Amino acid sequence: MKIKKGDKIRVMVGKDKGREGVVEKTYKKSKKILVQGTNLYKRHLKKNEQQPQGGIVDVPRPIDLSKVALICPKCGKAARVGFKVEKNKKYRVCKKCDSKI
């Protein structure tokens, strides 16, 4: 998976197009990521101990990996990610500015 927890990403497709955020969790098998503040849906909750009134809550859902792009820390642009191997270590590389991520 080319995007990891803690990476800054930009949503490229869908209702949240253009939004940026930090990856909170990755789901490798389904190739999805969870980003706070994006892909929010309403959830109706019954009364419980945490919410005595019940109500409607915004819940972030995972977004597909193909709909986001990693923001390079050096050039600050949304770029594709490549890999390079140096001295038996594998590094992620920005395809635009060719810097290590």
Summary of the structure (lengths in Angstrom):
residues: 101
radius of gyration: 17.0
end to end distance: 13.7
largest distance: 58.9
contacts: 261
relative contact order: 0.20
helix: 3%
strand: 49%
